[in-house]
């Protein structure tokens, strides 16, 4: 993978004060862009999922409170 791997020789390692930190030798792979990605649709999907999770959280909170009260809490 370009940018993530690099073969080094001792001369170059010595020139870098014998540091073996990968960041000195290998860069970061270029980020790939997905031209077909619809950010607005993804955001809507996340919003719908969050709404569902919030509804479920309220139901669970009521159940937990009821169970706690039944235990005498």
N, CA, C and O atoms as a Tinker XYZ file with bonds, in Angstrom:
   292  protein
     1  N      0.846000   -1.182000    0.000000    73     2
     2  CA     0.000000    0.000000    0.000000    64     1     3
     3  C      0.887000    1.239000    0.000000    63     2     4     5
     4  O      1.750000    1.415000    0.861000    81     3
     5  N      0.660000    2.048000   -0.941000    73     3     6
     6  CA     1.467000    3.256000   -1.052000    64     5     7
     7  C      1.226000    4.160000    0.150000    63     6     8     9
     8  O      0.084000    4.418000    0.531000    81     7
     9  N      2.306000    4.633000    0.733000    73     7    10
    10  CA     2.207000    5.549000    1.861000    64     9    11
    11  C      2.229000    4.873000    3.215000    63    10    12    13
    12  O      2.465000    5.529000    4.229000    81    11
    13  N      1.986000    3.564000    3.249000    73    11    14
    14  CA     1.938000    2.880000    4.536000    64    13    15
    15  C      3.152000    2.000000    4.789000    63    14    16    17
    16  O      3.421000    1.636000    5.934000    81    15
    17  N      3.886000    1.655000    3.746000    73    15    18
    18  CA     5.014000    0.748000    3.886000    64    17    19
    19  C      6.203000    1.318000    3.129000    63    18    20    21
    20  O      6.055000    1.863000    2.035000    81    19
    21  N      7.392000    1.186000    3.727000    73    19    22
    22  CA     8.589000    1.652000    3.049000    64    21    23
    23  C      9.769000    0.819000    3.527000    63    22    24    25
    24  O      9.944000    0.622000    4.729000    81    23
    25  N     10.573000    0.333000    2.601000    73    23    26
    26  CA    11.764000   -0.432000    2.927000    64    25    27
    27  C     12.901000    0.550000    3.191000    63    26    28    29
    28  O     13.190000    1.410000    2.359000    81    27
    29  N     13.545000    0.419000    4.348000    73    27    30
    30  CA    14.604000    1.345000    4.737000    64    29    31
    31  C     15.938000    0.614000    4.815000    63    30    32    33
    32  O     15.990000   -0.580000    5.108000    81    31
    33  N     17.014000    1.347000    4.548000    73    31    34
    34  CA    18.337000    0.764000    4.761000    64    33    35
    35  C     18.950000    1.418000    6.007000    63    34    36    37
    36  O     18.442000    2.419000    6.512000    81    35
    37  N     20.043000    0.833000    6.484000    73    35    38
    38  CA    20.659000    1.318000    7.734000    64    37    39
    39  C     21.150000    2.758000    7.623000    63    38    40    41
    40  O     21.155000    3.484000    8.617000    81    39
    41  N     21.559000    3.176000    6.443000    73    39    42
    42  CA    22.058000    4.545000    6.266000    64    41    43
    43  C     20.938000    5.551000    6.560000    63    42    44    45
    44  O     21.147000    6.537000    7.267000    81    43
    45  N     19.757000    5.288000    6.012000    73    43    46
    46  CA    18.648000    6.223000    6.241000    64    45    47
    47  C     18.181000    6.167000    7.692000    63    46    48    49
    48  O     17.812000    7.194000    8.261000    81    47
    49  N     18.193000    4.985000    8.295000    73    47    50
    50  CA    17.809000    4.868000    9.708000    64    49    51
    51  C     18.818000    5.604000   10.587000    63    50    52    53
    52  O     18.433000    6.286000   11.537000    81    51
    53  N     20.098000    5.470000   10.274000    73    51    54
    54  CA    21.140000    6.177000   11.030000    64    53    55
    55  C     20.970000    7.685000   10.880000    63    54    56    57
    56  O     21.173000    8.434000   11.836000    81    55
    57  N     20.595000    8.133000    9.673000    73    55    58
    58  CA    20.392000    9.560000    9.436000    64    57    59
    59  C     19.222000   10.099000   10.260000    63    58    60    61
    60  O     19.144000   11.299000   10.524000    81    59
    61  N     18.325000    9.219000   10.659000    73    59    62
    62  CA    17.186000    9.598000   11.499000    64    61    63
    63  C     17.449000    9.261000   12.963000    63    62    64    65
    64  O     16.519000    9.004000   13.727000    81    63
    65  N     18.717000    9.266000   13.344000    73    63    66
    66  CA    19.142000    9.044000   14.718000    64    65    67
    67  C     18.655000    7.697000   15.256000    63    66    68    69
    68  O     18.298000    7.580000   16.428000    81    67
    69  N     18.644000    6.706000   14.406000    73    67    70
    70  CA    18.266000    5.326000   14.714000    64    69    71
    71  C     16.822000    5.201000   15.223000    63    70    72    73
    72  O     16.462000    4.211000   15.861000    81    71
    73  N     16.022000    6.195000   14.937000    73    71    74
    74  CA    14.616000    6.138000   15.329000    64    73    75
    75  C     13.869000    5.189000   14.394000    63    74    76    77
    76  O     14.027000    5.256000   13.175000    81    75
    77  N     13.067000    4.319000   14.963000    73    75    78
    78  CA    12.265000    3.394000   14.172000    64    77    79
    79  C     10.789000    3.783000   14.171000    63    78    80    81
    80  O      9.929000    2.957000   13.864000    81    79
    81  N     10.497000    5.021000   14.509000    73    79    82
    82  CA     9.130000    5.512000   14.493000    64    81    83
    83  C      8.612000    5.505000   13.057000    63    82    84    85
    84  O      9.201000    6.156000   12.194000    81    83
    85  N      7.531000    4.788000   12.782000    73    83    86
    86  CA     7.038000    4.669000   11.409000    64    85    87
    87  C      6.735000    6.002000   10.738000    63    86    88    89
    88  O      6.906000    6.145000    9.528000    81    87
    89  N      6.286000    6.975000   11.521000    73    87    90
    90  CA     5.938000    8.272000   10.952000    64    89    91
    91  C      7.103000    8.979000   10.283000    63    90    92    93
    92  O      6.887000    9.849000    9.439000    81    91
    93  N      8.322000    8.632000   10.635000    73    91    94
    94  CA     9.493000    9.259000   10.002000    64    93    95
    95  C      9.714000    8.739000    8.597000    63    94    96    97
    96  O     10.362000    9.400000    7.785000    81    95
    97  N      9.185000    7.564000    8.300000    73    95    98
    98  CA     9.509000    6.907000    7.040000    64    97    99
    99  C      8.312000    6.702000    6.116000    63    98   100   101
   100  O      8.439000    6.813000    4.897000    81    99
   101  N      7.184000    6.411000    6.678000    73    99   102
   102  CA     6.008000    6.132000    5.852000    64   101   103
   103  C      4.945000    7.180000    6.132000    63   102   104   105
   104  O      4.739000    7.581000    7.278000    81   103
   105  N      4.290000    7.608000    5.102000    73   103   106
   106  CA     3.249000    8.619000    5.254000    64   105   107
   107  C      1.906000    7.993000    5.538000    63   106   108   109
   108  O      1.819000    6.874000    6.042000    81   107
   109  N      0.884000    8.709000    5.217000    73   107   110
   110  CA    -0.483000    8.260000    5.418000    64   109   111
   111  C     -1.087000    7.988000    4.055000    63   110   112   113
   112  O     -0.886000    8.759000    3.116000    81   111
   113  N     -1.825000    6.898000    3.944000    73   111   114
   114  CA    -2.468000    6.565000    2.677000    64   113   115
   115  C     -3.461000    7.662000    2.321000    63   114   116   117
   116  O     -4.163000    8.169000    3.196000    81   115
   117  N     -3.526000    8.029000    1.065000    73   115   118
   118  CA    -4.489000    9.067000    0.658000    64   117   119
   119  C     -5.916000    8.586000    0.907000    63   118   120   121
   120  O     -6.247000    7.422000    0.680000    81   119
   121  N     -6.742000    9.498000    1.374000    73   119   122
   122  CA    -8.129000    9.163000    1.666000    64   121   123
   123  C     -8.893000    9.013000    0.357000    63   122   124   125
   124  O     -8.797000    9.853000   -0.537000    81   123
   125  N     -9.655000    7.922000    0.263000    73   123   126
   126  CA   -10.435000    7.692000   -0.945000    64   125   127
   127  C    -11.799000    8.350000   -0.788000    63   126   128   129
   128  O    -12.446000    8.223000    0.251000    81   127
   129  N    -12.226000    9.054000   -1.831000    73   127   130
   130  CA   -13.528000    9.693000   -1.811000    64   129   131
   131  C    -14.523000    8.829000   -2.555000    63   130   132   133
   132  O    -14.242000    8.347000   -3.652000    81   131
   133  N    -15.688000    8.635000   -1.956000    73   131   134
   134  CA   -16.763000    7.890000   -2.593000    64   133   135
   135  C    -17.688000    8.904000   -3.243000    63   134   136   137
   136  O    -18.442000    9.599000   -2.562000    81   135
   137  N    -17.627000    8.979000   -4.551000    73   135   138
   138  CA   -18.427000    9.966000   -5.290000    64   137   139
   139  C    -19.924000    9.708000   -5.145000    63   138   140   141
   140  O    -20.724000   10.633000   -5.292000    81   139
   141  N    -20.314000    8.467000   -4.860000    73   139   142
   142  CA   -21.730000    8.114000   -4.770000    64   141   143
   143  C    -22.289000    8.274000   -3.356000    63   142   144   145
   144  O    -23.478000    8.043000   -3.138000    81   143
   145  N    -21.450000    8.667000   -2.392000    73   143   146
   146  CA   -21.900000    8.812000   -1.009000    64   145   147
   147  C    -22.809000   10.021000   -0.878000    63   146   148   149
   148  O    -22.439000   11.133000   -1.254000    81   147
   149  N    -23.994000    9.797000   -0.345000    73   147   150
   150  CA   -24.971000   10.875000   -0.143000    64   149   151
   151  C    -24.971000   11.246000    1.339000    63   150   152   153
   152  O    -25.584000   10.562000    2.159000    81   151
   153  N    -24.283000   12.327000    1.667000    73   151   154
   154  CA   -24.140000   12.754000    3.051000    64   153   155
   155  C    -25.488000   13.068000    3.683000    63   154   156   157
   156  O    -25.739000   12.689000    4.827000    81   155
   157  N    -26.350000   13.750000    2.957000    73   155   158
   158  CA   -27.651000   14.136000    3.522000    64   157   159
   159  C    -28.496000   12.905000    3.837000    63   158   160   161
   160  O    -29.166000   12.861000    4.868000    81   159
   161  N    -28.467000   11.907000    2.955000    73   159   162
   162  CA   -29.223000   10.682000    3.200000    64   161   163
   163  C    -28.661000    9.942000    4.413000    63   162   164   165
   164  O    -29.421000    9.435000    5.239000    81   163
   165  N    -27.349000    9.879000    4.521000    73   163   166
   166  CA   -26.713000    9.215000    5.658000    64   165   167
   167  C    -27.080000    9.929000    6.950000    63   166   168   169
   168  O    -27.356000    9.283000    7.960000    81   167
   169  N    -27.084000   11.245000    6.926000    73   167   170
   170  CA   -27.445000   12.023000    8.112000    64   169   171
   171  C    -28.898000   11.789000    8.503000    63   170   172   173
   172  O    -29.214000   11.682000    9.688000    81   171
   173  N    -29.792000   11.708000    7.504000    73   171   174
   174  CA   -31.203000   11.414000    7.795000    64   173   175
   175  C    -31.341000   10.031000    8.437000    63   174   176   177
   176  O    -32.078000    9.861000    9.408000    81   175
   177  N    -30.624000    9.045000    7.886000    73   175   178
   178  CA   -30.680000    7.691000    8.436000    64   177   179
   179  C    -30.204000    7.665000    9.884000    63   178   180   181
   180  O    -30.801000    6.996000   10.727000    81   179
   181  N    -29.131000    8.394000   10.170000    73   179   182
   182  CA   -28.608000    8.470000   11.535000    64   181   183
   183  C    -29.629000    9.134000   12.451000    63   182   184   185
   184  O    -29.816000    8.707000   13.591000    81   183
   185  N    -30.286000   10.171000   11.957000    73   183   186
   186  CA   -31.284000   10.887000   12.755000    64   185   187
   187  C    -32.460000    9.967000   13.091000    63   186   188   189
   188  O    -32.932000    9.953000   14.228000    81   187
   189  N    -32.934000    9.201000   12.107000    73   187   190
   190  CA   -34.042000    8.271000   12.331000    64   189   191
   191  C    -33.634000    7.210000   13.360000    63   190   192   193
   192  O    -34.404000    6.891000   14.266000    81   191
   193  N    -32.433000    6.672000   13.217000    73   191   194
   194  CA   -31.953000    5.667000   14.156000    64   193   195
   195  C    -31.840000    6.251000   15.567000    63   194   196   197
   196  O    -32.189000    5.584000   16.541000    81   195
   197  N    -31.357000    7.485000   15.682000    73   195   198
   198  CA   -31.238000    8.141000   16.977000    64   197   199
   199  C    -32.606000    8.341000   17.619000    63   198   200   201
   200  O    -32.762000    8.139000   18.823000    81   199
   201  N    -33.592000    8.734000   16.830000    73   199   202
   202  CA   -34.949000    8.894000   17.350000    64   201   203
   203  C    -35.462000    7.575000   17.912000    63   202   204   205
   204  O    -36.031000    7.544000   19.003000    81   203
   205  N    -35.263000    6.486000   17.174000    73   203   206
   206  CA   -35.695000    5.158000   17.631000    64   205   207
   207  C    -34.991000    4.770000   18.933000    63   206   208   209
   208  O    -35.617000    4.243000   19.853000    81   207
   209  N    -33.691000    5.036000   18.999000    73   207   210
   210  CA   -32.933000    4.720000   20.203000    64   209   211
   211  C    -33.391000    5.550000   21.395000    63   210   212   213
   212  O    -33.414000    5.056000   22.522000    81   211
   213  N    -33.754000    6.802000   21.156000    73   211   214
   214  CA   -34.249000    7.648000   22.247000    64   213   215
   215  C    -35.583000    7.134000   22.784000    63   214   216   217
   216  O    -35.810000    7.143000   23.993000    81   215
   217  N    -36.467000    6.685000   21.888000    73   215   218
   218  CA   -37.752000    6.122000   22.304000    64   217   219
   219  C    -37.503000    4.865000   23.134000    63   218   220   221
   220  O    -38.119000    4.678000   24.184000    81   219
   221  N    -36.595000    4.003000   22.660000    73   219   222
   222  CA   -36.267000    2.785000   23.397000    64   221   223
   223  C    -35.659000    3.113000   24.764000    63   222   224   225
   224  O    -35.955000    2.438000   25.750000    81   223
   225  N    -34.822000    4.134000   24.827000    73   223   226
   226  CA   -34.188000    4.523000   26.091000    64   225   227
   227  C    -35.230000    4.963000   27.110000    63   226   228   229
   228  O    -35.115000    4.636000   28.292000    81   227
   229  N    -36.242000    5.697000   26.670000    73   227   230
   230  CA   -37.299000    6.144000   27.576000    64   229   231
   231  C    -38.063000    4.934000   28.113000    63   230   232   233
   232  O    -38.351000    4.855000   29.307000    81   231
   233  N    -38.391000    3.984000   27.216000    73   231   234
   234  CA   -39.101000    2.780000   27.658000    64   233   235
   235  C    -38.271000    1.995000   28.676000    63   234   236   237
   236  O    -38.797000    1.519000   29.682000    81   235
   237  N    -36.990000    1.867000   28.410000    73   235   238
   238  CA   -36.115000    1.146000   29.335000    64   237   239
   239  C    -36.007000    1.863000   30.675000    63   238   240   241
   240  O    -35.975000    1.217000   31.723000    81   239
   241  N    -35.950000    3.179000   30.652000    73   239   242
   242  CA   -35.868000    3.951000   31.893000    64   241   243
   243  C    -37.110000    3.727000   32.745000    63   242   244   245
   244  O    -37.017000    3.610000   33.967000    81   243
   245  N    -38.280000    3.668000   32.099000    73   243   246
   246  CA   -39.527000    3.423000   32.828000    64   245   247
   247  C    -39.501000    2.030000   33.438000    63   246   248   249
   248  O    -39.881000    1.847000   34.595000    81   247
   249  N    -39.053000    1.045000   32.663000    73   247   250
   250  CA   -38.970000   -0.334000   33.165000    64   249   251
   251  C    -38.002000   -0.434000   34.337000    63   250   252   253
   252  O    -38.299000   -1.095000   35.333000    81   251
   253  N    -36.869000    0.206000   34.227000    73   251   254
   254  CA   -35.875000    0.182000   35.303000    64   253   255
   255  C    -36.441000    0.830000   36.566000    63   254   256   257
   256  O    -36.270000    0.312000   37.670000    81   255
   257  N    -37.112000    1.965000   36.394000    73   255   258
   258  CA   -37.702000    2.657000   37.547000    64   257   259
   259  C    -38.747000    1.773000   38.227000    63   258   260   261
   260  O    -38.788000    1.673000   39.453000    81   259
   261  N    -39.591000    1.134000   37.411000    73   259   262
   262  CA   -40.632000    0.251000   37.956000    64   261   263
   263  C    -39.994000   -0.914000   38.717000    63   262   264   265
   264  O    -40.420000   -1.246000   39.823000    81   263
   265  N    -38.977000   -1.528000   38.123000    73   263   266
   266  CA   -38.301000   -2.647000   38.783000    64   265   267
   267  C    -37.641000   -2.213000   40.086000    63   266   268   269
   268  O    -37.684000   -2.933000   41.084000    81   267
   269  N    -37.040000   -1.050000   40.069000    73   267   270
   270  CA   -36.386000   -0.525000   41.265000    64   269   271
   271  C    -37.397000   -0.286000   42.375000    63   270   272   273
   272  O    -37.152000   -0.596000   43.541000    81   271
   273  N    -38.550000    0.278000   41.984000    73   271   274
   274  CA   -39.602000    0.545000   42.983000    64   273   275
   275  C    -40.135000   -0.760000   43.564000    63   274   276   277
   276  O    -40.432000   -0.829000   44.757000    81   275
   277  N    -40.259000   -1.794000   42.734000    73   275   278
   278  CA   -40.740000   -3.090000   43.211000    64   277   279
   279  C    -39.739000   -3.720000   44.195000    63   278   280   281
   280  O    -40.132000   -4.512000   45.052000    81   279
   281  N    -38.485000   -3.382000   44.078000    73   279   282
   282  CA   -37.472000   -3.899000   44.982000    64   281   283
   283  C    -37.459000   -3.121000   46.301000    63   282   284   285
   284  O    -36.739000   -3.482000   47.232000    81   283
   285  N    -38.246000   -2.069000   46.375000    73   283   286
   286  CA   -38.308000   -1.286000   47.608000    64   285   287
   287  C    -37.372000   -0.109000   47.605000    63   286   288   289
   288  O    -37.059000    0.434000   48.664000    81   287
   289  N    -36.915000    0.300000   46.432000    73   287   290
   290  CA   -35.953000    1.391000   46.342000    64   289   291
   291  C    -36.496000    2.723000   46.254000    63   290   292
   292  O    -35.742000    3.693000   46.175000    81   291
